[in-house]
Amino acid sequence: MSSSIARSVRKIKEDLGSIVAADQIVRLCHAAGHVWRDRTLCPVKTVYLFIVQVLHGNTSCAHVRQLGNFAFARSAYCEARKRLPVKIFRELLRETGQRVTAQASRVGLWRGHRVVSVDGSAFSMSDTKQLQALFHWAPGQRGHEFPVSKFVALFDLITGALLDLVPASMRDHELVIVQRLHDLLKPNDVVVADRLYCAYAYLAQLFSLQLHSVIRVPVRSRRVDFRPHRRHAAFKHWKGPQSIWIRRLGKHDQIVDWIKPAQVPTWLPRETWKGLPQLLRLRELRYRITRRGFRTREVTLVTTLLDPQRYPKKAVAELYGLRWQVETNLRHLKTTMKMDILRCQTADGIFRELAVFGIVYNAVRLVMIHAGEAQGVPPDRISFIDVLRWLELGCSGRDLPRFIVNPARRRSPAPRKTRRRPRPLCFMTRPRTPQRKLPDDQELLLI
């Protein structure tokens, strides 16, 4: 290796060594049984170049040659990425997420608990046969759109760390996908989720794992009723609330026993369903949002935090209000970092690309925690895109500058509309090849 190439590689290692250590990559490669030769694009350099590629907006492989500043072919870089097992990237993502979560003592826990939140989203990818067979098209867009995949992400709600994300087909239910993330949860963790996860089976599964939950109840659900000593469901045809009233804790705050439904959910195996308890003791509470800027005025929650002294109603409501931060985190991943469209053309390549996006996201979160401590503000007030640009310039090994601090905005509701008009282009609704027109000289030869 020439001296110029060695200097370029050393510069990349110095910039990214504080995010992902070289010995960490080597250790995971040995653990995965990966064997390699001493070459220009070894596993450490390949992972570092992949991180640099995502840091620059998931740029092309031709641009990575310029960013690396040493000679290698585009095909060699692609082959080097393919040689690395997917497990290495998955473990790197989990370890970086745990590293950010370890900084929770700087930010603080919620009443002694680690709070995690799950949510799902989707992304698009290249239109190849392998990806079509695995992920399919989006519903209602078959035949002329790109394959679309959903994913479920697990975030640490206090630090904003991405603990892991799992991609799956659009046909898979999120309650099935999220169970692949349960091994990352610890006893006494609090899971905060939206209305999709408000199911008896999922709440019972979390309870069996010694996990707490704070989940919103659907608006039109007939299960919740705050009338004391009301009638409960004695049989499956009862149209009222299928829960037994236990005691009242306050206005719109009560302890109930949810009754196990008679019908087995389609997403849950029958053997697992038989092992769930017949009754599940939960706490139901309802509150109103009076602050301007919120669309919903009334929210109903169900939780396993039963002690009203340790977990007051107002504190639980404020905890669920933090769940919206997950939507902001997904926007940072998909819009700011451009993860909405992935470039790899194989399934393993998609899994690697997703993991590297998560690694870069956690690196930004780690810098935000240290910057918030240095500037005396909460970490979520530090500008995410400002830190991302600083990492993009290769400044991770230097002293932290003063980043932009976002103000606490309280705006009035405004219509979600865009002012700039899109270009008047036609959308393709049929395959391109039959519509391709021959040049004039070729048309003359066919006559």
matplotlib code that plots the C-alpha trace (Angstrom):
import matplotlib.pyplot as plt

x = [0.0, 1.4, 2.0, -0.8, -3.3, -2.0, -2.5, -6.1, -7.0, -5.5, -7.5, -10.8, -9.9, -9.2, -12.5, -14.7, -12.7, -14.7, -18.0, -17.1, -13.7, -11.6, -11.1, -14.8, -15.3, -12.6, -14.1, -17.5, -16.0, -14.2, -17.5, -19.4, -16.8, -15.7, -12.3, -10.5, -7.1, -5.0, -6.0, -6.8, -10.5, -10.4, -13.5, -12.5, -12.0, -15.1, -17.3, -15.8, -16.3, -19.9, -20.5, -18.9, -21.2, -24.3, -23.0, -22.9, -26.6, -26.2, -24.2, -23.1, -20.2, -18.4, -18.5, -17.1, -13.9, -13.4, -14.4, -12.0, -9.2, -7.4, -7.6, -10.1, -12.7, -16.4, -16.9, -14.2, -16.0, -19.4, -17.8, -16.1, -19.5, -21.1, -18.4, -19.2, -22.0, -25.2, -24.8, -21.8, -23.8, -26.7, -24.5, -22.7, -26.1, -27.1, -23.8, -23.9, -27.5, -26.4, -23.6, -26.0, -28.4, -25.5, -25.5, -29.0, -27.5, -26.5, -30.0, -32.0, -34.5, -38.2, -39.0, -36.2, -37.3, -35.8, -38.5, -38.6, -41.0, -41.8, -43.2, -43.3, -42.7, -41.8, -39.1, -38.7, -35.9, -34.7, -37.0, -35.2, -36.6, -35.1, -36.6, -39.9, -40.2, -39.2, -41.0, -43.6, -45.1, -47.2, -50.9, -52.8, -49.5, -48.6, -46.8, -45.6, -44.1, -41.0, -40.9, -41.8, -40.9, -42.1, -39.9, -40.4, -37.9, -37.2, -36.1, -34.9, -37.3, -35.1, -31.8, -33.3, -31.1, -32.1, -31.7, -32.6, -34.9, -36.4, -37.5, -40.3, -42.9, -45.9, -48.0, -46.6, -48.3, -46.3, -47.3, -45.4, -42.4, -42.0, -41.6, -38.1, -37.0, -38.1, -34.7, -33.4, -35.8, -35.0, -37.4, -39.1, -38.7, -41.6, -42.9, -44.8, -46.7, -49.6, -53.1, -51.9, -50.3, -53.4, -54.3, -54.9, -52.5, -49.6, -50.2, -50.3, -47.0, -45.3, -46.6, -45.2, -41.8, -42.0, -42.3, -44.5, -46.6, -48.3, -50.4, -53.1, -56.6, -58.3, -60.9, -63.9, -63.0, -65.9, -63.7, -63.2, -66.0, -65.4, -68.8, -68.2, -69.8, -70.9, -71.8, -69.0, -68.8, -70.1, -70.1, -68.6, -71.8, -71.8, -71.5, -70.3, -66.8, -65.1, -63.4, -64.2, -64.3, -62.1, -61.7, -61.6, -58.4, -59.7, -61.6, -61.3, -58.7, -59.5, -58.2, -59.8, -59.3, -59.4, -61.1, -59.3, -61.2, -62.8, -61.4, -57.7, -55.8, -54.7, -51.1, -50.6, -50.0, -52.8, -50.3, -49.1, -52.7, -53.6, -50.8, -52.0, -53.9, -57.7, -57.6, -55.1, -55.1, -54.6, -55.1, -57.2, -57.0, -58.3, -57.3, -57.9, -55.4, -56.2, -53.0, -53.2, -51.4, -52.7, -55.4, -56.6, -58.5, -59.1, -56.7, -57.4, -54.4, -54.1, -51.0, -49.6, -48.3, -51.0, -49.6, -51.2, -48.7, -45.6, -47.1, -49.6, -52.0, -50.3, -46.9, -48.2, -49.9, -46.7, -44.8, -47.1, -46.7, -43.0, -44.0, -44.3, -40.5, -40.4, -42.1, -39.4, -36.7, -38.2, -38.3, -34.6, -33.9, -36.0, -36.0, -32.8, -30.6, -32.5, -33.4, -36.7, -35.2, -32.4, -30.0, -28.9, -30.3, -30.2, -31.9, -28.7, -27.6, -30.8, -30.2, -26.7, -27.7, -30.4, -28.0, -25.4, -28.2, -28.9, -25.2, -24.8, -28.1, -26.8, -23.5, -25.4, -27.4, -24.2, -22.7, -26.0, -25.8, -22.3, -23.1, -26.2, -24.2, -21.5, -24.0, -26.3, -29.4, -31.4, -29.9, -33.1, -32.8, -29.5, -30.0, -29.8, -28.9, -26.2, -24.5, -24.9, -23.1, -20.3, -19.8, -20.0, -16.9, -15.0, -14.8, -15.8, -12.3, -12.0, -13.4, -17.1, -18.1, -21.2, -24.1, -27.3, -29.9, -33.5, -36.0, -39.0, -41.6, -45.3, -47.0, -50.7, -52.2, -51.4, -52.6, -50.1, -49.7, -46.8, -46.5, -44.0, -45.7, -44.2, -43.0, -45.7, -44.4, -46.4, -46.3, -45.5, -48.4, -47.1, -43.7, -41.3, -40.0, -43.3, -43.5, -40.0, -39.9, -37.3, -35.2, -36.1, -33.2, -34.1, -37.7, -36.6, -34.6, -37.7, -39.7]
y = [0.0, 3.4, 6.2, 8.3, 5.4, 4.7, 8.3, 8.3, 5.1, 6.4, 9.6, 7.6, 5.5, 8.6, 10.2, 7.1, 5.3, 7.2, 5.9, 2.3, 0.9, -1.2, -3.9, -4.1, -4.8, -7.5, -9.1, -9.4, -10.8, -13.5, -14.2, -14.6, -17.0, -14.6, -15.3, -12.7, -11.9, -8.8, -6.7, -3.0, -3.4, -5.3, -5.6, -2.5, -0.3, -1.6, -0.8, 2.6, 3.4, 2.2, 4.5, 7.4, 6.6, 6.8, 10.0, 11.7, 11.0, 7.3, 8.5, 6.3, 3.9, 6.0, 8.9, 6.6, 6.3, 10.0, 10.1, 7.3, 9.2, 6.0, 3.8, 0.9, -0.1, 0.3, -3.4, -4.3, -2.1, -3.8, -7.3, -6.4, -5.4, -8.6, -10.7, -9.3, -11.3, -9.5, -10.5, -8.2, -5.1, -6.2, -6.7, -3.3, -1.6, -3.2, -2.4, 1.2, 1.4, 0.0, 2.5, 5.4, 3.9, 3.6, 7.4, 7.5, 8.3, 11.7, 12.3, 10.6, 7.8, 8.0, 7.2, 4.6, 2.9, 2.7, 3.7, 2.2, 2.8, 0.8, 2.1, 1.0, 2.7, 1.7, 2.3, 1.7, -0.1, -1.1, -3.0, -6.3, -9.8, -10.9, -7.9, -8.3, -11.9, -11.1, -7.8, -7.5, -4.2, -1.8, -2.6, -1.1, -0.3, -3.7, -3.9, -0.3, 0.6, -0.3, -3.0, -1.6, -3.0, -2.1, -2.2, -1.9, 0.1, 0.0, 3.3, 4.3, 7.1, 9.1, 9.1, 8.7, 5.7, 3.2, -0.2, -2.3, -2.4, -5.4, -5.2, -7.5, -7.8, -5.5, -8.6, -9.2, -7.8, -5.4, -7.4, -10.4, -8.4, -6.6, -9.9, -10.3, -7.3, -8.6, -10.0, -6.5, -5.6, -6.0, -6.6, -3.5, -1.6, 0.5, 0.0, 3.0, 2.4, 3.7, 2.2, -0.6, -2.4, -2.2, -5.9, -8.3, -10.8, -8.3, -6.8, -10.3, -11.2, -8.0, -8.9, -12.4, -10.9, -8.7, -5.6, -2.5, -0.9, 2.4, 2.0, 4.1, 2.6, 3.1, 5.9, 3.7, 0.8, -0.5, -2.1, 1.0, 2.2, 4.4, 3.7, 2.1, -1.3, -1.7, -4.9, -6.9, -9.4, -12.8, -14.3, -13.5, -12.0, -9.2, -5.8, -3.8, -3.5, -6.8, -6.0, -6.4, -3.2, -3.4, 0.0, 3.7, 5.7, 9.1, 10.8, 8.7, 6.6, 3.0, -0.5, -3.3, -6.9, -7.4, -10.7, -12.9, -12.7, -15.8, -15.4, -16.1, -13.3, -14.2, -13.1, -15.2, -19.0, -21.0, -22.7, -19.2, -18.1, -21.0, -20.1, -16.6, -15.9, -15.6, -12.2, -9.4, -6.6, -3.2, 0.5, 2.6, 6.4, 9.2, 12.8, 15.8, 17.9, 21.6, 23.0, 24.5, 22.6, 19.1, 17.5, 15.0, 16.5, 13.2, 10.4, 7.0, 4.9, 1.4, 0.6, -2.0, 0.8, 0.3, 2.3, 5.8, 7.2, 6.2, 6.8, 9.6, 10.1, 13.3, 11.7, 8.8, 11.3, 13.2, 10.0, 9.1, 12.6, 11.8, 9.1, 11.6, 11.9, 8.5, 10.0, 12.7, 10.0, 8.2, 11.5, 12.0, 8.5, 8.6, 12.3, 13.9, 10.8, 9.7, 6.2, 6.3, 4.8, 2.2, 1.5, -2.2, -4.7, -7.9, -8.8, -9.1, -5.7, -4.1, -5.6, -4.2, -0.8, -0.5, -1.5, 1.1, 3.8, 2.8, 3.0, 6.5, 7.6, 6.3, 8.1, 11.4, 10.7, 10.0, 13.4, 15.1, 13.8, 15.0, 18.4, 18.9, 18.3, 20.7, 23.4, 23.0, 22.0, 18.8, 16.6, 16.6, 20.4, 20.0, 20.2, 16.7, 17.8, 20.2, 17.2, 15.1, 17.7, 17.9, 14.2, 14.3, 16.6, 14.0, 15.9, 13.1, 12.9, 16.6, 18.8, 19.5, 22.9, 24.7, 23.2, 24.9, 24.7, 24.4, 26.6, 25.1, 25.9, 26.1, 26.9, 27.2, 24.5, 25.0, 23.1, 20.4, 21.6, 22.4, 25.7, 24.6, 22.8, 19.6, 19.3, 18.2, 14.8, 11.7, 8.7, 5.3, 2.9, 0.3, -1.4, 0.8, -1.6, -2.0, 1.8, 2.4, 4.0, 3.1, 5.9, 7.1, 5.3, 2.0, 2.4, 2.9, -0.3, -2.2, -1.1]
z = [0.0, -1.0, 1.5, 0.1, 0.5, 4.0, 5.0, 3.6, 5.5, 8.7, 8.3, 7.9, 11.0, 13.1, 12.1, 12.6, 15.4, 18.1, 16.5, 15.7, 16.9, 14.5, 17.1, 17.6, 13.8, 13.9, 17.0, 15.4, 12.2, 14.2, 16.1, 12.8, 11.5, 8.7, 7.2, 5.1, 3.5, 4.1, 1.2, 0.4, 1.3, 4.5, 6.7, 8.8, 5.8, 4.1, 7.1, 7.4, 3.8, 4.1, 7.0, 5.1, 2.1, 4.3, 6.1, 2.7, 1.9, 0.8, -2.2, -5.2, -5.1, -7.6, -5.1, -2.4, -4.3, -4.1, -0.4, 0.5, -1.4, -2.4, -5.5, -5.7, -8.2, -7.7, -8.3, -5.7, -3.1, -3.8, -3.6, -0.4, 1.1, -0.1, 1.6, 5.0, 6.8, 7.6, 11.3, 11.6, 10.7, 12.9, 15.9, 15.2, 15.2, 18.5, 20.2, 19.1, 20.4, 23.8, 23.9, 23.5, 26.0, 28.5, 28.5, 30.0, 33.4, 31.9, 30.5, 33.3, 33.5, 33.9, 37.6, 37.6, 34.4, 31.0, 28.5, 25.0, 22.2, 19.1, 15.8, 12.2, 8.9, 5.3, 2.6, -1.1, -2.9, -6.4, -8.7, -9.0, -9.2, -5.9, -4.0, -5.8, -4.7, -1.1, -0.4, -3.2, -4.2, -2.1, -2.0, -5.0, -6.9, -8.3, -11.6, -12.1, -8.7, -6.8, -4.1, -0.7, 2.7, 6.2, 9.3, 13.0, 15.0, 18.7, 20.2, 23.6, 24.3, 26.7, 24.8, 21.3, 20.5, 17.9, 19.6, 16.5, 13.5, 11.7, 8.0, 6.8, 4.0, 3.8, 4.4, 7.8, 10.9, 13.1, 16.2, 14.7, 13.6, 17.0, 18.8, 17.1, 19.2, 22.6, 23.3, 23.7, 26.5, 30.1, 33.1, 34.4, 31.0, 30.0, 26.4, 25.0, 21.8, 19.7, 19.1, 16.7, 19.7, 21.9, 21.8, 24.7, 23.4, 23.1, 26.5, 28.0, 26.3, 27.7, 31.1, 30.9, 30.1, 33.3, 31.1, 31.8, 29.0, 28.2, 25.1, 23.7, 23.2, 19.9, 19.8, 19.0, 21.3, 23.4, 25.9, 28.1, 30.4, 33.4, 35.1, 38.5, 39.4, 35.8, 34.1, 32.6, 29.8, 31.0, 27.5, 24.1, 22.6, 25.2, 23.3, 26.3, 27.9, 28.2, 31.5, 35.2, 37.2, 40.3, 41.9, 41.1, 41.5, 40.4, 37.7, 34.5, 36.3, 37.3, 37.8, 35.7, 34.7, 31.0, 30.0, 27.4, 24.1, 22.7, 19.2, 18.5, 16.7, 13.2, 13.9, 17.0, 17.0, 18.8, 21.2, 22.4, 22.7, 25.0, 27.4, 28.0, 31.3, 31.3, 33.2, 32.9, 35.5, 33.9, 34.6, 32.3, 32.3, 30.1, 29.8, 27.6, 25.8, 25.9, 24.5, 21.1, 18.3, 19.1, 16.9, 19.4, 22.4, 24.3, 24.9, 26.5, 27.8, 29.2, 31.3, 33.8, 36.0, 38.7, 41.6, 41.5, 44.1, 42.3, 38.8, 39.0, 36.1, 35.0, 34.8, 32.7, 30.4, 30.0, 29.3, 26.5, 25.1, 24.6, 22.2, 19.4, 19.5, 17.8, 14.8, 14.7, 14.9, 11.9, 10.0, 10.7, 9.4, 6.3, 5.3, 6.8, 6.2, 3.0, 4.1, 2.4, -0.8, -0.5, -3.3, -2.8, -5.2, -3.1, 0.2, 2.1, 0.8, 2.0, 5.5, 5.6, 4.3, 7.0, 9.7, 8.6, 8.6, 12.2, 13.1, 11.7, 13.4, 16.8, 16.2, 15.8, 19.0, 20.9, 19.8, 20.7, 24.3, 24.8, 23.1, 25.2, 28.4, 27.2, 26.2, 29.2, 27.2, 26.8, 24.0, 21.9, 21.6, 19.7, 15.9, 14.5, 11.0, 12.3, 14.1, 11.0, 8.8, 11.4, 11.2, 7.5, 7.4, 9.4, 12.7, 15.1, 16.5, 17.4, 20.1, 20.0, 18.6, 19.7, 17.7, 16.8, 19.6, 18.4, 20.3, 22.1, 19.5, 20.3, 17.0, 16.2, 13.9, 10.2, 7.2, 6.0, 2.5, 0.2, -1.8, -4.5, -7.4, -8.7, -12.3, -14.7, -15.5, -16.3, -14.0, -15.5, -15.2, -17.7, -18.3, -20.0, -22.7, -24.8, -24.9, -26.1, -29.5, -32.2, -33.7, -37.2, -38.9, -37.4, -38.4, -42.0, -41.9, -40.9, -43.9]

ax = plt.figure().add_subplot(projection="3d")
ax.plot(x, y, z, "-o")
ax.set_aspect("equal")
plt.show()
